[in-house]
Amino acid sequence: MMPGMNPRQMQKAMQRMGIKQEEIDASEVIIKTPEKNLVIKNPQVTKVDMMGQKTFQVIGEVTEESSISEEDIKTVAEQAEVSEEQAKEALQKTSGDLAEAILELKKE
């Protein structure tokens, strides 16, 4: 927001410049990366369309979660003959590399 400009004036100015803004009713936003998932709880999501280019602004409570699947954990646990908790820890240490996690657990 621009200081001194009320929201209604700002909205009209944006419309004159061809900028469309839309609030999106979202309960959770997940951004997946190779190492982890960023989970945004109770988000305020705004979609901005400016000359055909869409951008999203997300505000909320961010937490990080492992992006390791339950299937990967079970596979490592079975192959290395360890508990699922040990398999999960090994996968986290190896950034989700199944083969490396199995080899590390078999060394122990």
Order of alpha helices (4+ residues) and beta strands (2+ residues): alpha-beta-beta-beta-beta-alpha-alpha-alpha
